[in-house]
Amino acid sequence: MGEIVGAGLLAHVPTIVLPKADRLELNEGREITLVTGLQQLRRDVFENGTADEYDTVVVLDSHWATTVEFVVTAQSRRAGLFTSEELPRGMCRMPYDYPGDPELAHNIAQFADKHGTWITPIDDDHLPVYYATINLWKYLGEGLPDKRWVTIGVCQTGDMEDHLRLGRALADGIAATPGRRVLVIASGALSHTFWPLRQIRDHESSDPSHIFTPEARAADEERIAWFKEGRHDRVLDTMPEFWKYRPEAKFFHYLMLAGALGEQACTAPARQYGEYENSVGTGQVHLWFDRPAAGWTAPRTPVQEP
């Protein structure tokens, strides 16, 4: 029986893969802590802490938007050069090479009907990759050639319930894969409104004073505090309020993660790596959830739907 042994809500912003000199120039001479946070997370979890406990990483990618179904990568290996269509000047011909996990991909898809959704595993070698996966792999996976990486996209026609259902199927698929020990990453931002083009270069510093509005910053910081308290229920119950601040991909990356970890019953508290930072108006943070000794969820009485 497979299991989820760790999980994260991680930022993937383009600045983290820029040369250090460029990062310092954009950030008033200071290193952005989204970089140092990922470096520390790699040391704590991906190389040391749970390194012997995991074999596969599943990335819930907020940049990969499908339309009529969820798609999970099913290639045995993915390798190539990545250039971003969004920012080719900063993310250009980045090499990547990592094994996939076809068995897990197909097992996840087998639980689509059970959860009332649509999931298709795709093994096409020409399927695009996105920097919400590649940027994190560069920090957390490169140089660890035995670790498998799988990506699942968000579905742009889905809603909150659809993405929770995907997460439930993901958890079942992992459990149905013998011996699999998986880290699940929700790759994406919190509030996500960019400054307009003619103003954007005035707001490239990582200082959170550059978040698009004070209200968006307050909403982000409130949720970070809830995550640190293990109050996933409060985050989920207030999603309509958070949508006012346009979280990246409607926060679907986190909703899939929540569906896999038990939703409102999940009580895992977050450890923060680095600071809460700005990226041209958007709110970014790295939060890591260790699996509690008693499991991801506390017992609860099921609520009967009307």
Summary of the structure (lengths in Angstrom):
residues: 306
radius of gyration: 18.2
end to end distance: 33.8
largest distance: 57.2
contacts: 1050
relative contact order: 0.21
helix: 37%
strand: 25%
